[in-house]
Amino acid sequence: MALEDKEYDFVIIGSGLGGLECAYILAEEGHSVVVLEKNHQIGGNLQVFSRDKSIFDTGVHYIGSLNEGENLDQFFKYFGMRDSLKWKRMDEDCFDLIRINGKEFKHAQGYERFIETLVADFPEERVGIEKYCDKIKSLCDDFPLYNLKSITKDNLFGDINMLSLNAYDVIASITSNTLLQNVLAGSNALYAGEKETTPWFIHALIMNSYLTGAYRLKDGGSQISIHLSKAIRAFGGEILKRKIVTSANFHEDGKIKEVVLSNGETVKGKNFISNVHPVVTIDIFGEKRFLKPYVRRVKALRNTKSSFIIHIVLKENTFKYMNYNTYQINDDDVWGGIDYTQENWPKGVFICTPATSKSDEYADCVTVMAYMDYEEVEQWGGTFNTVAEKGVRGGEYEAFKRAKEDKLIQELEKTDPNIREKIVSVHSTTPLTFRDYIGDKTGSLYGIVKDSNEPMRSVINPKTRIKNLSLTGQNIILHGVLGATIGAFVTCFNYVDKHKLIDKVRNS
């Protein structure tokens, strides 16, 4: 049967984690499902790529909340992939190393170990460190959707006042020691933290996740999308690549009849779920289909920063594998890295060695990431380049990348002066790379900025004014693997009995 002759129960636009998980949930419930992906590879930020036989992740560098019985552990058991993927537990005594102006501090796994490790560096601050941990646990207990005990509450966010708590302010209220404040917030690149706007709940949920089980995926995060795609197809669902959705046709009652692809094909459906950015979703289905205030609000929301990343292939057995991440901060204020000048860039970097099956002793490659504004590459914004649709950005763009690559290699030289001798090749991605592959217009790392000053302004309801269109993805609840997973369930609550669905997760 030709694609245009079918009518699916659900047409899902985008095969990022949220889209794939929605497809799994709905297909497992017996619905006919098709996922439309514009790229040659599925998975969104789960995508990997290979250079000189080394595998690099585009977005999933480590995953939290995977200890037995923790929330993502239970969700992954429901999806049948907790035991089918190649996991590597990160170091108990240090999953994140916070290096501030050359001085090192460790974030250890488990609350007790985390407390004792920091108390060794800050012996006068035990009360404050314990209070910090208590506040995190308290918020996680009270936050609907985050723990499986209360995920079926109708209120998606619990106490609205909780959303207005600012992360920097809460940490500063716990201790007056500015160095400890910086250490506690040292991994804020995980959410593109801003001192003035980042909510406490973002910081708390993410920190709790890693404190309750920090892991890497050996040989790349694409294992997740591969597992989900196989399961979706086993349930009778379809996943179609290189299918770019450009617009839609509607029934007279305002419901979507079908989406239109760039090649002129159409795909009919009873219900549609968009896993692409809300602004891009509005563009696809047409501004006139949404309320004007909604369009103005969503299009006015700021996105988080993008990044510049170098992916270094290393000579064999020259660089020790690090079973932890390093947040290397070159500033007295860890919140200041997001605001940089050309002279002081980068003010901080994230460094990790991906886990591989090749060796547990030596690293195969190393990834270094730093914030970057989209404006830095905007002059080449008219170009487009992916594997599926090749393009050329020109010599000036390549020179720009080489200069930035060198600066990030200089960051590695601070702890390994001989790093250049160990390099086989260097490859880099810019905000344009993320824009072209993920679809966000500025290559944003984590989607829409959550603002503690206007907490409800950036809340995106999965339901839309178009009766048979829902949203999913990192902009709904929270970014990251856990955030996108929770968002997928929230989206599917519109179509599946949420009590029965969560019981399935609890009993997995």
URPEJO-V662077 format. One record per residue. RES is the residue in one small letter. OMEGA is omega in whole degrees, -180 to 180 (NA if undefined). Layout:
BEGIN
RES/OMEGA  RES/OMEGA
END
This chain:
BEGIN
m/179  a/-178  l/-176  e/-179  d/-178  k/168  e/-177  y/172  d/-179  f/172  v/-176  i/-176  i/180  g/-177  s/169  g/-175  l/-180  g/179  g/179  l/-180  e/174  c/180  a/179  y/-177  i/-175  l/177  a/179  e/178  e/175  g/-179  h/173  s/-171  v/169  v/176  v/-180  l/-178  e/-176  k/-177  n/177  h/-179  q/179  i/169  g/-178  g/179  n/173  l/-177  q/174  v/172  f/-176  s/174  r/-180  d/177  k/175  s/-177  i/179  f/172  d/175  t/-175  g/-174  v/-178  h/168  y/-173  i/-179  g/176  s/-176  l/172  n/-177  e/176  g/177  e/-169  n/-180  l/174  d/180  q/178  f/-179  f/174  k/177  y/-180  f/177  g/-175  m/-180  r/-176  d/-176  s/-179  l/-177  k/-176  w/170  k/179  r/-179  m/-174  d/178  e/-174  d/179  c/173  f/174  d/175  l/180  i/-179  r/-177  i/-178  n/175  g/-180  k/-171  e/177  f/-174  k/166  h/-178  a/-180  q/-180  g/-175  y/-179  e/-180  r/178  f/-179  i/-176  e/179  t/-180  l/178  v/177  a/178  d/-178  f/-173  p/-180  e/-171  e/-178  r/-178  v/-179  g/180  i/178  e/178  k/177  y/180  c/179  d/-180  k/177  i/-178  k/180  s/180  l/-179  c/178  d/-175  d/-173  f/176  p/180  l/-178  y/178  n/-172  l/179  k/-173  s/-174  i/-178  t/176  k/-180  d/179  n/-175  l/-172  f/179  g/-179  d/-178  i/-180  n/179  m/-178  l/-177  s/176  l/-178  n/-175  a/-180  y/-178  d/-180  v/-180  i/179  a/178  s/-178  i/-179  t/177  s/179  n/-173  t/178  l/177  l/176  q/-180  n/180  v/180  l/180  a/-171  g/-180  s/-175  n/171  a/176  l/-179  y/-179  a/-172  g/175  e/-176  k/-173  e/-169  t/-171  t/180  p/176  w/-176  f/177  i/-180  h/-174  a/-178  l/-178  i/178  m/-180  n/-178  s/-178  y/177  l/180  t/173  g/-179  a/-175  y/167  r/173  l/176  k/175  d/166  g/-177  g/179  s/175  q/-179  i/-178  s/178  i/179  h/-178  l/-178  s/178  k/-179  a/179  i/180  r/178  a/177  f/180  g/179  g/-179  e/174  i/-176  l/-179  k/-179  r/177  k/-176  i/179  v/-177  t/-177  s/-178  a/170  n/-170  f/169  h/180  e/-180  d/177  g/177  k/178  i/176  k/-175  e/172  v/-178  v/-179  l/-177  s/179  n/178  g/177  e/174  t/179  v/-177  k/177  g/173  k/179  n/-178  f/178  i/179  s/176  n/177  v/-176  h/-179  p/179  v/178  v/177  t/178  i/179  d/-178  i/-172  f/174  g/-178  e/-175  k/180  r/-179  f/177  l/-178  k/178  p/179  y/-180  v/-180  r/-178  r/-176  v/-178  k/178  a/-178  l/177  r/171  n/176  t/-179  k/171  s/-177  s/170  f/-175  i/170  i/179  h/-173  i/171  v/-174  l/172  k/-174  e/173  n/179  t/-174  f/-176  k/174  y/179  m/-178  n/178  y/175  n/176  t/170  y/-174  q/-171  i/-177  n/-174  d/178  d/-179  d/-177  v/178  w/-174  g/-175  g/-177  i/179  d/-174  y/171  t/178  q/-178  e/-176  n/177  w/-4  p/177  k/177  g/178  v/171  f/-178  i/175  c/173  t/-179  p/178  a/178  t/176  s/-176  k/-175  s/172  d/-176  e/-176  y/179  a/175  d/-177  c/178  v/179  t/177  v/-175  m/176  a/176  y/171  m/176  d/177  y/-178  e/-179  e/-178  v/-174  e/-180  q/177  w/-175  g/180  g/180  t/178  f/-177  n/172  t/177  v/-178  a/-177  e/-174  k/176  g/-179  v/179  r/173  g/-176  g/-180  e/178  y/179  e/178  a/176  f/-180  k/-178  r/-180  a/179  k/178  e/-178  d/180  k/179  l/174  i/175  q/177  e/177  l/-180  e/179  k/179  t/177  d/-177  p/-177  n/-174  i/-177  r/180  e/-175  k/-173  i/172  v/-179  s/180  v/-180  h/-175  s/174  t/-179  t/175  p/178  l/178  t/178  f/179  r/-174  d/-176  y/-174  i/175  g/176  d/-169  k/-180  t/-180  g/-176  s/178  l/-169  y/176  g/-173  i/178  v/171  k/-172  d/180  s/179  n/177  e/-169  p/-176  m/-178  r/-176  s/176  v/-179  i/179  n/179  p/176  k/177  t/179  r/174  i/-166  k/-179  n/176  l/175  s/178  l/171  t/179  g/-171  q/-178  n/-176  i/-178  i/-172  l/178  h/-179  g/-178  v/-180  l/-179  g/179  a/179  t/177  i/179  g/179  a/179  f/179  v/178  t/-177  c/175  f/179  n/-173  y/-176  v/177  d/-172  k/180  h/179  k/-179  l/-179  i/174  d/177  k/180  v/-179  r/-175  n/-178  s/NA
END
